[in-house]
Amino acid sequence: MNGKTQRLWQMGLLSAVVLGLNIPSAVLAQVPPPGSVTIETINAGGSGCPAGSTRATISSDRTQAQLFFDKFITQLSPVGVTPLYPSTTDCTVSYNIKYPSGWSLSLEKVQLRGSVNTRYGATGTLSSLFYIPGLNVDTVVEKDFPKNQQGFFLIEQAAPVLAYTGCGAVFPLNVTTELSLNGQTRNITGNNQLRINTEDLTASTIVNFNWRRC
């Protein structure tokens, strides 16, 4: 290998290394910078989210909005037993996610986490609506729980389409969820429960974002 060929080979190798080192930065650039995505306001109302029992955060990688519920619980008890919670409960949460100019986002997927116990003669239902004002694209989650179920659950639902918001604005999101336990009370032999809450210290409802540059 002569001197000229060797220099060209070294330059090509250096370029390849530099390009390789730049790959992580390009990947990281697909979301806004740290601290630039915040929850501006949050309002919650309904029997499943009394005052002080609901909070929201943005994940550290800016790809998720996480809702935490502490009192979103239903209960169906046998005759003569006073339940601690209603057999049907609901909650509507409205919050605004502020993000920087140069970016637009859409709702990509939602997740709901909780626990169920229908071992004592009940059945359960969960329904949830994720609504973004102005985009007219709803993401609906529905789930039936038959008798004799017990344990944690994770429900995932993709958005029907990726509908992007404006460039550098506020992403308004409304989430309405209802939980219900059903059954003939005289046939209930113990405390059935259906809940969306944070007993396992994880988020109860997760909204996954898809970002793009404007």
C-alpha positions as CSV (number, residue, x, y, z in Angstrom):
1,M,0.0,0.0,0.0
2,N,1.6,3.3,-1.1
3,G,1.5,6.5,1.0
4,K,-1.4,8.1,-0.9
5,T,-3.6,4.9,-0.7
6,Q,-2.8,4.6,3.0
7,R,-3.9,8.2,3.7
8,L,-7.2,7.7,1.8
9,W,-7.8,4.4,3.7
10,Q,-7.2,6.2,7.0
11,M,-9.5,9.1,6.1
12,G,-12.3,6.6,5.1
13,L,-11.8,4.7,8.4
14,L,-12.0,8.0,10.4
15,S,-15.1,9.1,8.6
16,A,-16.8,5.7,9.3
17,V,-15.9,6.0,13.0
18,V,-17.2,9.6,13.2
19,L,-20.5,8.6,11.5
20,G,-20.8,5.6,13.9
21,L,-20.3,7.9,16.9
22,N,-23.0,10.2,15.6
23,I,-25.7,7.5,15.4
24,P,-26.8,7.6,19.1
25,S,-27.1,11.4,18.8
26,A,-29.4,11.1,15.8
27,V,-31.5,8.6,17.7
28,L,-31.7,10.8,20.7
29,A,-32.8,13.7,18.6
30,Q,-36.1,12.0,17.8
31,V,-37.6,13.4,21.0
32,P,-37.5,16.9,22.4
33,P,-34.7,17.8,24.8
34,P,-34.9,17.1,28.6
35,G,-37.1,19.4,30.6
36,S,-38.9,20.8,27.5
37,V,-42.1,18.6,27.8
38,T,-44.2,19.3,30.9
39,I,-47.8,18.8,32.2
40,E,-49.2,22.3,32.4
41,T,-52.6,21.6,34.0
42,I,-54.5,18.6,35.2
43,N,-58.1,18.3,36.4
44,A,-59.8,15.1,37.6
45,G,-63.4,14.5,38.5
46,G,-65.5,11.5,39.4
47,S,-66.1,9.0,42.1
48,G,-63.0,7.0,41.1
49,C,-60.6,10.0,41.6
50,P,-61.4,12.1,44.7
51,A,-59.3,15.2,45.3
52,G,-55.7,14.4,45.9
53,S,-55.8,10.8,44.6
54,T,-54.7,11.5,41.0
55,R,-51.4,12.7,39.6
56,A,-49.6,12.8,36.3
57,T,-46.0,12.8,35.1
58,I,-43.9,12.8,31.9
59,S,-41.5,9.9,31.6
60,S,-37.8,10.8,31.6
61,D,-37.4,9.9,27.9
62,R,-40.4,12.2,27.0
63,T,-42.2,9.3,25.2
64,Q,-45.0,8.8,27.8
65,A,-47.6,10.6,29.9
66,Q,-48.3,8.6,33.0
67,L,-51.4,8.8,35.2
68,F,-51.4,7.5,38.8
69,F,-54.7,6.7,40.6
70,D,-54.9,5.9,44.3
71,K,-58.6,5.4,44.8
72,F,-59.9,4.1,41.5
73,I,-61.6,0.9,42.9
74,T,-64.9,-0.9,42.7
75,Q,-66.2,-3.5,45.0
76,L,-69.2,-5.9,45.1
77,S,-69.9,-7.6,48.4
78,P,-72.3,-10.2,49.6
79,V,-75.6,-9.4,51.3
80,G,-75.2,-7.9,54.7
81,V,-71.6,-6.7,54.1
82,T,-71.1,-3.0,53.6
83,P,-68.6,-2.5,50.7
84,L,-65.8,0.0,51.1
85,Y,-66.2,1.2,47.5
86,P,-69.1,1.4,45.0
87,S,-69.8,-1.3,42.4
88,T,-69.5,1.2,39.6
89,T,-67.1,4.1,39.5
90,D,-65.7,6.5,37.0
91,C,-63.1,9.2,36.4
92,T,-62.4,11.9,33.8
93,V,-59.0,13.4,33.7
94,S,-58.1,16.4,31.5
95,Y,-54.6,17.6,31.2
96,N,-52.4,19.8,28.9
97,I,-49.0,18.7,27.8
98,K,-46.8,21.6,26.8
99,Y,-44.0,20.9,24.3
100,P,-41.4,23.1,22.4
101,S,-41.5,24.7,19.0
102,G,-40.1,22.6,16.2
103,W,-42.0,19.5,17.4
104,S,-45.3,17.9,16.8
105,L,-46.7,14.8,18.5
106,S,-49.5,12.2,18.3
107,L,-51.0,9.6,20.6
108,E,-49.5,6.3,19.5
109,K,-50.7,3.7,22.1
110,V,-52.4,3.6,25.5
111,Q,-52.0,1.2,28.3
112,L,-54.1,0.5,31.4
113,R,-52.9,-1.4,34.4
114,G,-54.8,-2.7,37.4
115,S,-56.0,-5.8,39.3
116,V,-59.2,-7.9,39.3
117,N,-60.8,-10.4,41.7
118,T,-64.0,-11.9,40.5
119,R,-63.7,-15.2,42.4
120,Y,-66.9,-14.6,44.4
121,G,-69.6,-14.6,41.8
122,A,-69.2,-11.3,39.9
123,T,-68.2,-10.2,36.4
124,G,-66.4,-6.9,35.6
125,T,-66.2,-4.4,32.8
126,L,-63.7,-1.7,32.0
127,S,-64.2,1.0,29.4
128,S,-62.0,4.0,28.6
129,L,-62.0,6.8,26.1
130,F,-58.9,8.8,25.1
131,Y,-60.0,12.0,23.4
132,I,-57.9,14.8,21.9
133,P,-60.0,18.0,21.3
134,G,-59.6,19.3,17.8
135,L,-58.3,16.1,16.2
136,N,-61.5,14.1,16.3
137,V,-59.6,10.9,16.8
138,D,-60.7,8.7,19.7
139,T,-58.9,5.7,21.1
140,V,-61.3,3.4,22.9
141,V,-60.4,0.6,25.3
142,E,-63.0,-2.0,26.4
143,K,-62.4,-5.1,28.5
144,D,-64.7,-7.7,30.1
145,F,-63.6,-9.7,33.1
146,P,-65.5,-13.1,33.5
147,K,-66.0,-14.8,36.8
148,N,-63.2,-16.6,38.7
149,Q,-60.5,-14.1,37.6
150,Q,-57.7,-12.9,40.0
151,G,-54.5,-11.0,39.4
152,F,-52.9,-8.0,37.7
153,F,-53.8,-7.0,34.1
154,L,-52.2,-4.9,31.4
155,I,-54.4,-3.8,28.5
156,E,-52.8,-2.1,25.4
157,Q,-54.6,-0.4,22.6
158,A,-53.1,1.3,19.5
159,A,-54.5,4.6,18.3
160,P,-56.6,4.2,15.1
161,V,-54.4,6.7,13.3
162,L,-51.5,8.9,14.1
163,A,-53.1,12.4,14.2
164,Y,-50.5,15.1,14.9
165,T,-51.0,18.3,16.8
166,G,-49.7,21.7,15.8
167,C,-46.0,22.7,15.9
168,G,-44.9,23.8,19.4
169,A,-48.1,24.1,21.2
170,V,-50.2,22.4,23.9
171,F,-51.4,18.8,23.6
172,P,-54.8,18.6,25.3
173,L,-55.9,15.1,26.4
174,N,-59.1,13.9,28.0
175,V,-59.3,10.4,29.5
176,T,-62.7,9.1,30.7
177,T,-62.7,5.6,32.3
178,E,-65.5,3.6,34.0
179,L,-65.1,0.4,36.1
180,S,-68.1,-1.8,37.0
181,L,-68.8,-5.1,38.8
182,N,-72.0,-6.9,38.1
183,G,-73.8,-9.9,39.6
184,Q,-76.8,-11.0,41.6
185,T,-76.0,-9.8,45.1
186,R,-77.5,-12.9,46.7
187,N,-75.0,-15.1,44.8
188,I,-72.0,-13.0,45.9
189,T,-70.0,-15.0,48.5
190,G,-67.1,-12.6,49.1
191,N,-65.6,-9.2,48.2
192,N,-65.1,-8.9,44.4
193,Q,-62.8,-6.0,43.3
194,L,-61.8,-4.3,40.1
195,R,-59.3,-1.5,40.3
196,I,-57.0,0.8,38.4
197,N,-54.5,2.0,40.9
198,T,-50.8,2.1,41.9
199,E,-50.4,-0.7,44.5
200,D,-47.4,-2.1,42.5
201,L,-45.9,1.5,42.3
202,T,-46.3,1.7,38.5
203,A,-48.4,4.0,36.4
204,S,-52.1,3.1,36.1
205,T,-52.6,4.6,32.7
206,I,-49.9,5.3,30.2
207,V,-50.2,7.3,27.0
208,N,-47.4,6.7,24.5
209,F,-46.4,9.5,22.1
210,N,-45.0,9.6,18.6
211,W,-42.9,12.7,18.0
212,R,-41.8,14.2,14.7
213,R,-40.0,17.4,13.8
214,C,-42.1,20.2,12.2
